[in-house]
């Protein structure tokens, strides 16, 4: 007869694990001393312990291991259990693959944001934008409801997302209650419009751009600088106004609003040149 410590050495199972298996009725000692409560194991327990350890390596839950050990003595009887477990493992591998993709996207996004913080240009600029494909949800409401729209959009557009989140504002003025907004992402090919999800091409052209560093509540200061530049150049503005959220609340933490980066893009035409 082996004491629990010796049996632990023989089987490679910890004492804690052996106690758990006893409590679950999975691996019962040959003898438990009624006076001391000490557990003693015999040679017949060794083969059972090794079989249990092997099934645990294949990620079988304890409930199923107990059923297998009680019902079968030969491996040919457990084939359905093995096939079922393989299906479960394949499903988990698929889920883990999706998790890995999400982690890679989060890591890449945060690295880009950290690099951008180091070299951010806070001056008003003109630049040429290429046309891009976007998937978006157009809605009316309050500006602070944007987060909910992006959550819905993320679930729908998912693996097709190929750029930062942005809002398109179709109103020429500020609205408190009924703002006309399209929340969207640049997307790669293959995505199809469905239900409330719209897929379309966002036109390119000349824009006046400014990256605002700080809380969203202070964006009005950045807009003032952009519109001052537009007036000085005597440009005509085109809707929708674009806000691209280069760095905002993270997937896990809200983060420091003073480090948020939001790019304002206002498409313009040169009225004098067109005359």
ABEGO torsion letter per residue (X at the ends): XBBAAAAAAAAGBBAAAAAAAAAAGABBBABBBAAAGBBBBBAAAAAAAAAAAAAAAAGBBAAAAAAAAAABABAAAAAAAAAAAAAAAAAAAAAAAAAAAAAAAAAAAAAAAAAAAAABBABBBBBBBBBBBBBBBBBBEBAAAAAAAAAAAAAAAEAABABBBBBBBABABBBAAABBBBBBBBBBBGBBBBEABBBBBBBBEBBBBBBBBEBAAAAAAAAAAAAAAAAAAGBBBBOBBBBBBABBBBAABAEBAAABBBBBBBBBBBAAAAX
